Each structure stands twice: as C-alpha cells, then as structure tokens.
C-alpha cells in the first residue's frame, strides 16, 4: 500500500485503496473479529456450568458475562487513537496474542477472581482487534467495494458468538472448561498466523496528533453514533447473552439451550450482510437504524412473557436477532464514512466501540436487576425503552453526520 500524504492541521489524505479488493486479507481480518467475538459467546454458553463450578451469584454471573467489555468501556477511544500510531495491523496481532494468553490463564483458573481476571484480559484482546480492523478494511478494498466490506464487518459478532454458543455446550462435557480454553487459544493462534501472512504491512507510522483524538471527541456525529451503538449493544447482549441461562432455568437441557442461542446469534449475521448490501445500494443509515429499533422494541415483550409457549418465545428471540443486524452495519459504515483517511480514524472507531462496550458492560446487569425487582414485565419495559432511545439517537445522528477533519466519505 502506498503511504498517505499529510495535509494541514494534521489531516491525512484519504487512502486511495487497492485497485482490486484483497479478499484474502479482508477474510483474515474478519476471522480475527470472529475469534474476538468468540470470547463473548463462550462466556454466555458456559455460564450455566461456570455458575455452579465457581459458585457465582446471579449478579456475579451477569458481571462475568459483561466484564469482557470493561477495557473498551474505560479506554476505547484512547486505545483506538494509540492504535493508529502503533499501526492497525500490529494492534490486531497484539489483540490476538492477548486472547491466546488470556485463554491459557483461563484454562488454569482455580477461583472466581482468577476467572474474572482472565475475562478482563480476553476483553483487552477483543477490543484491540475490533478497534483496529475497521481502520484497515478501507485500505484493503477497491473503492467500489468499500461500503460492502465495511458494512459487512459487523458479522464478526453474530458469527463468532453464535459458533461459540453452538459448540461450547457440546465440548464442555468432554473437554471441560480447561479444554475449551485451550482450543480457543489454538484458534486464536491460527488466525494470528493468517493475519501475519495475508494482511500486508502498513507504512511506517507515528502517533497521530492529539487533535486527531480531540476532533473525534468533539464530533457530534461520532458521539451520537457511539451513544446509539451503546444502546444497541446493551439490549443485544442482555437478550441474547443471557438466553442460555433463561432457557436452562426454564428446564431446557444445556445442549439444547446452546443450540437455540447459537441460532439466535447466527441469524444476526445475514441481516448484517443485508444491511451492508442495502447501504451499498443507497439506503440511508437512518432507515436501517429506525427499522432495527422498531423490531427490537416489538419482540422483547413475547420473548419474556412466561405465559406464552416456549416456541413462541424462541421465535421472538430469533426475530429480535434476525432483524437487528442492520444496526451495526449502519453504525460501522457511518463512523468510517466520517473519519476514514484522517488522523481521527482510530479514535472515532474507538469511540464507537467504547459506546458499544459501555452498553455491553451495563446492559445485562441492569436488565437482571430490574427483572429481579419488578417481575417479568420489567425486563421488556426497560429493553423497549432502550430501543426507543436508539430510534431517537438515530434521528439526531442523521442530522449531525458530517466528515471529521476532511474524511472522504463512504
């Protein structure tokens, strides 16, 4: 790839991209994101077993699920900005290495505090990968494919989480928690080798100017997308991440609960790709946000109603996930459109993911706490309120979306 030229006020000329999309490099980065998302799904799928093995309370179990997002919630924007100076390719590699080491530590966990510490380390690896990859994707794509590639990046979450939720319950009886962590470490190591082999080195970099960080923090469009994505992520993890435990508590066998939850995770991927295709064909981001939030608000009520048949509740969960995937496709496309090719690119993606991480960190404990205090109807009421807030944020974001520091747009 050719180096970028530097312009006034620390701006960087937008990368021209490759004449042809390097699909093998794109797929290597997608695989890195999927491995990162496995850490989310693995915790969800193993939670019913780990809750007994490590004697976790209901509250501690919810925090175990969401603590993987702690690093991104605390320092997402700063890590994104620093990562741009380090080089996005190197940051992906460091993130995958952190996932390998965290899984080795998790395999040896003798107690709940150790287990939670390994989860925080998994979260560090996860956030490093997902902050860096979106900044690389435009450089690896031909201009005609950029909307499709960047919009499709969001499949990393449903595919990685879904595969973990599908496979972990089957593997746990045979391999145990230790064996699952070791297999996870091996997969992360294999993807690390693929990134080293297929993703080309970036030009020599240096730390972006501080105004790259401050411009992202002052950009109303980026801030609104960050808030919007946090509302989405909090709802999604509260519904789908806690689903195995809800099903097991209703008497569903663990393996069956894992299969159902995997299906719920995985059906999010086609709608994410559909969102990318719709963006590629000119559908507005606002339309995708509003459509996704409407379905999310409507489906949480039958999902949590204990008087409805289990099949109806599962169908509601599938619909919730299958139609909401357009939201991350639009969010990633929006933030890259506002910042691609500038010194604010890393910080802007970091701010988006910081919003997502805060939502993932707070969403499940909030829904569990409200449900414990107010009965079954309290959970969908909170989730529907969050979906309404997401729709409001979408309307605001559409009015605020403008390039950050001379971005090329997407």
C-alpha positions in Angstrom: 0.0 0.0 0.0 1.2 3.5 -0.7 1.9 5.8 2.1 -0.6 8.6 2.8 0.3 12.2 2.4 -0.1 14.6 5.3 -2.1 17.8 4.9 -2.7 20.8 7.0 -3.9 20.6 10.6 -2.7 17.0 10.9 -5.1 15.8 8.3 -4.2 12.8 6.2 -5.3 12.4 2.6 -7.8 9.6 2.2 -6.2 6.3 1.3 -6.9 5.5 -2.4 -7.4 1.8 -1.6 -6.3 -1.0 -3.8 -7.3 -1.3 -7.5 -8.7 -4.7 -6.6 -10.1 -5.8 -3.2 -7.7 -8.2 -1.4 -10.4 -10.6 -0.3 -8.0 -13.0 1.5 -6.7 -10.1 3.7 -10.3 -9.0 4.3 -11.3 -12.5 5.3 -8.3 -12.8 7.6 -9.4 -9.7 9.4 -13.0 -11.0 9.5 -11.6 -14.2 11.1 -9.8 -12.0 13.7 -13.0 -10.3 14.6 -14.8 -13.6 14.8 -12.2 -15.0 17.2 -12.7 -11.9 19.3 -16.4 -12.3 19.4 -16.0 -16.0 20.4 -14.9 -14.6 23.8 -18.4 -13.1 24.2 -20.3 -16.2 23.1 -18.0 -18.6 25.0 -18.8 -16.9 28.3 -22.5 -16.9 27.6 -22.6 -20.6 26.6 -20.5 -21.7 29.6 -22.2 -19.5 32.1 -24.7 -22.1 33.5 -21.8 -24.5 34.1 -19.3 -21.9 35.5 -22.0 -20.5 37.8 -22.1 -23.9 39.6 -18.4 -24.7 39.3 -17.2 -21.3 40.7 -20.3 -20.7 42.9 -21.2 -17.4 41.1 -24.3 -15.5 42.3 -26.8 -14.3 39.7 -25.3 -10.8 39.9 -21.7 -12.1 39.6 -22.8 -14.3 36.6 -24.1 -11.2 34.9 -20.9 -9.3 35.5 -18.9 -12.3 34.3 -20.8 -12.0 31.0 -20.3 -8.3 30.6 -16.8 -7.7 32.2 -15.2 -8.7 28.9 -16.3 -5.3 27.7 -14.7 -3.4 30.6 -11.5 -2.4 28.8 -13.3 -1.0 25.9 -15.8 0.8 28.1 -12.9 2.5 30.1 -10.5 3.3 27.3 -11.9 2.5 23.9 -11.3 6.0 22.3 -7.8 6.2 23.8 -6.8 2.7 22.6 -8.2 3.5 19.2 -6.1 6.7 18.9 -2.9 5.0 20.2 -3.5 2.0 18.0 -3.5 4.3 14.9 0.1 5.3 15.9 1.1 1.7 16.6 -0.3 0.6 13.3 -3.7 -1.2 12.9 -2.1 -4.4 11.7 0.2 -4.6 14.7 -2.8 -3.9 17.0 -4.8 -6.8 15.5 -1.8 -9.0 16.1 -1.4 -7.8 19.8 -5.1 -8.4 20.3 -5.0 -11.9 19.1 -1.9 -12.6 21.2 -3.7 -11.3 24.2 -6.6 -13.6 23.5 -4.2 -16.6 23.3 -2.6 -15.7 26.7 -5.9 -15.0 28.4 -7.3 -18.3 27.4 -4.2 -20.1 28.7 -4.8 -18.2 32.0 -8.5 -19.1 32.0 -7.7 -22.7 31.5 -5.7 -22.7 34.8 -8.3 -20.6 36.7 -8.6 -22.0 40.3 -11.1 -19.5 41.6 -13.7 -16.9 40.6 -11.4 -13.9 40.9 -8.8 -15.5 38.7 -11.6 -16.4 36.2 -12.8 -12.8 36.1 -9.2 -11.6 35.6 -8.8 -13.8 32.6 -12.1 -12.4 31.3 -10.8 -8.9 31.5 -7.7 -10.0 29.6 -9.9 -11.5 26.9 -11.7 -8.2 26.8 -8.5 -6.4 26.1 -7.7 -8.7 23.2 -11.2 -8.4 21.9 -11.2 -4.6 22.0 -7.7 -4.3 20.4 -8.9 -6.4 17.4 -12.2 -4.8 16.8 -10.8 -1.2 17.1 -8.0 -1.8 14.6 -9.7 -4.0 11.9 -12.2 -1.4 10.6 -9.3 1.1 10.0 -7.6 -1.5 7.8 -10.6 -2.6 5.7 -10.9 0.6 3.6 -7.2 0.3 2.7 -7.7 -3.3 1.5 -10.8 -2.6 -0.6 -11.3 -1.2 -4.0 -13.4 1.9 -3.9 -16.5 0.2 -5.4 -16.4 -2.4 -2.6 -15.8 -0.2 0.5 -19.4 0.2 1.6 -19.9 -3.5 1.3 -16.7 -4.5 3.1 -17.0 -2.0 5.9 -20.7 -2.6 6.4 -20.2 -6.3 6.4 -17.5 -6.1 9.1 -20.3 -6.3 11.8 -20.8 -10.0 11.1 -17.9 -10.8 13.4 -20.1 -10.5 16.4 -23.0 -12.8 15.5 -20.8 -15.4 13.7 -18.2 -15.6 16.5 -20.7 -15.5 19.3 -23.0 -17.9 17.5 -20.3 -20.5 16.8 -19.1 -20.4 20.4 -22.6 -20.8 21.8 -23.3 -23.7 19.4 -20.0 -25.6 20.0 -19.1 -24.8 23.7 -22.0 -26.7 25.3 -21.2 -29.7 23.2 -17.5 -29.5 24.1 -17.8 -28.8 27.8 -18.9 -32.3 28.9 -15.9 -33.8 27.1 -13.2 -31.2 27.3 -14.2 -29.3 30.4 -13.6 -25.5 30.8 -9.9 -26.1 30.6 -10.1 -27.9 27.3 -12.4 -25.3 25.8 -10.0 -22.5 26.7 -7.1 -24.4 25.2 -9.0 -25.0 21.9 -9.9 -21.3 21.9 -6.2 -20.3 22.3 -5.3 -22.6 19.4 -7.9 -21.0 17.1 -6.7 -17.5 18.0 -3.1 -18.5 17.3 -4.0 -19.9 13.9 -5.8 -16.6 13.0 -2.8 -14.7 14.2 -0.6 -16.6 11.7 -3.2 -15.8 8.9 -3.0 -12.1 9.7 0.8 -12.2 9.6 0.7 -14.0 6.3 -2.1 -12.2 4.4 -2.6 -8.7 5.7 0.2 -6.5 4.2 2.3 -4.4 6.5 1.3 -0.8 6.8 3.7 2.1 6.0 5.8 3.4 8.9 3.5 5.2 11.3 3.9 7.6 14.2 1.5 8.7 16.9 -1.3 10.8 15.4 -1.5 14.4 16.5 -3.5 15.0 19.7 -6.1 17.0 17.6 -7.0 13.7 15.9 -8.2 12.5 19.3 -9.8 15.7 20.3 -11.6 16.1 16.9 -13.2 12.7 17.4 -14.3 13.6 20.9 -15.8 16.9 19.6 -17.5 15.4 16.6 -21.3 15.4 17.2 -21.9 12.7 14.6 -19.4 10.3 16.0 -20.6 10.9 19.6 -24.2 10.3 18.6 -23.3 7.0 16.8 -21.4 6.0 19.9 -24.4 6.5 22.1 -26.6 4.8 19.5 -24.3 1.7 19.3 -24.2 1.5 23.1 -28.0 1.3 23.3 -28.0 -1.4 20.7 -25.2 -3.5 22.2 -26.7 -3.3 25.7 -30.0 -4.6 24.5 -28.5 -7.3 22.3 -26.2 -8.8 25.0 -28.9 -8.5 27.6 -31.3 -10.5 25.5 -29.1 -13.0 23.6 -26.2 -13.3 26.1 -28.5 -14.2 29.0 -30.7 -16.5 26.8 -28.9 -19.8 27.7 -29.3 -19.2 31.4 -33.0 -18.2 30.9 -33.7 -21.4 28.9 -31.8 -23.6 31.4 -33.8 -22.1 34.3 -37.0 -23.0 32.3 -35.9 -26.6 32.2 -34.3 -26.8 28.8 -31.2 -29.0 28.7 -27.9 -27.2 28.4 -27.0 -28.6 25.0 -30.4 -27.6 23.6 -30.2 -24.2 25.1 -26.8 -23.7 23.5 -28.2 -24.8 20.1 -31.1 -22.4 20.3 -28.9 -19.5 21.4 -26.4 -20.2 18.7 -29.3 -20.0 16.1 -30.3 -16.7 17.7 -26.8 -15.3 17.5 -26.1 -16.6 13.9 -29.3 -15.2 12.3 -28.0 -11.7 13.1 -25.2 -12.2 10.5 -27.5 -12.4 7.4 -29.3 -9.2 8.4 -25.9 -7.6 9.0 -24.9 -8.5 5.5 -28.3 -7.4 4.2 -27.6 -4.0 5.9 -24.3 -3.8 4.1 -25.9 -4.6 0.7 -28.7 -2.0 1.3 -26.1 0.6 2.2 -24.2 -0.3 -1.0 -27.4 0.3 -2.9 -28.0 3.7 -1.4 -30.5 3.0 1.5 -29.9 5.6 4.3 -28.4 4.7 7.6 -31.3 6.3 9.4 -33.8 4.0 7.8 -31.8 0.9 8.9 -31.5 2.3 12.5 -35.2 3.0 12.7 -36.2 -0.3 11.3 -33.9 -2.3 13.5 -35.0 -0.5 16.7 -38.7 -0.9 15.9 -38.4 -4.7 15.6 -36.3 -4.9 18.8 -38.9 -3.0 20.8 -41.7 -5.2 19.5 -40.1 -8.6 20.0 -38.9 -8.3 23.6 -42.5 -8.5 25.0 -43.3 -12.0 23.7 -39.8 -13.1 24.4 -40.0 -12.6 28.1 -43.7 -13.4 28.6 -43.7 -16.6 30.8 -47.3 -17.4 29.9 -46.5 -17.9 26.2 -45.4 -21.3 24.8 -41.6 -21.8 24.6 -41.7 -22.0 20.8 -43.3 -18.5 20.6 -40.7 -17.1 22.9 -37.8 -18.6 20.9 -39.3 -17.3 17.7 -39.4 -13.8 19.2 -35.7 -14.1 20.1 -34.9 -15.3 16.6 -36.8 -12.4 15.1 -35.2 -9.9 17.5 -31.7 -11.0 16.4 -32.5 -11.6 12.7 -33.8 -8.0 12.1 -31.4 -6.1 14.4 -28.2 -6.8 12.5 -28.8 -3.8 10.2 -27.9 -1.6 13.2 -24.2 -2.5 13.5 -23.8 -2.4 9.7 -25.1 1.1 9.6 -23.1 2.2 12.7 -19.7 1.0 11.4 -20.4 2.4 7.9 -21.3 5.8 9.5 -18.2 6.2 11.6 -15.9 5.1 8.9 -17.6 7.4 6.4 -17.0 10.4 8.8 -13.4 9.6 9.6 -11.7 7.4 7.0 -8.3 8.6 5.9 -7.8 11.1 8.8 -5.8 11.2 12.0 -9.1 10.8 13.8 -9.9 7.4 12.2 -8.6 5.3 15.1 -10.1 7.5 17.8 -13.5 7.6 16.0 -13.8 3.8 15.7 -12.6 3.6 19.3 -15.3 6.0 20.5 -17.9 3.9 18.7 -16.6 0.8 20.3 -16.4 2.5 23.7 -20.1 3.2 23.4 -20.7 -0.5 22.5 -18.6 -1.7 25.4 -20.3 0.5 27.9 -23.7 -0.9 26.7 -22.4 -4.4 26.9 -21.0 -3.8 30.4 -24.1 -2.2 31.9 -26.9 -3.8 29.8 -27.1 -7.3 31.3 -26.7 -6.3 35.0 -29.3 -3.5 34.5 -31.9 -5.9 33.0 -31.2 -8.6 35.6 -31.5 -6.1 38.4 -34.7 -4.6 37.1 -36.2 -8.0 36.4 -35.5 -9.2 39.9 -37.1 -6.1 41.4 -40.1 -5.7 39.1 -41.2 -9.1 37.7 -41.1 -10.4 34.2 -42.7 -7.3 32.6 -40.0 -5.0 33.9 -37.4 -6.5 31.6 -39.1 -5.9 28.3 -40.2 -2.5 29.5 -36.6 -1.5 30.0 -35.5 -3.0 26.8 -38.3 -1.3 24.8 -37.3 2.0 26.4 -33.7 1.5 25.3 -35.0 0.7 21.7 -36.9 3.9 21.8 -33.8 5.8 22.9 -31.9 4.1 20.0 -34.5 5.4 17.5 -34.3 8.9 18.9 -30.5 8.8 18.7 -30.8 7.7 15.1 -32.8 10.8 14.2 -30.3 13.0 15.9 -27.3 11.3 14.3 -28.7 11.7 10.8 -28.7 15.5 11.3 -25.2 15.6 12.8 -23.3 13.3 10.4 -20.5 15.2 8.7 -16.9 14.4 7.9 -14.4 14.6 10.7 -11.3 16.5 9.6 -11.7 16.1 5.9 -12.7 12.5 5.6 -13.5 11.2 2.1 -16.9 9.8 3.0 -18.3 6.4 2.3 
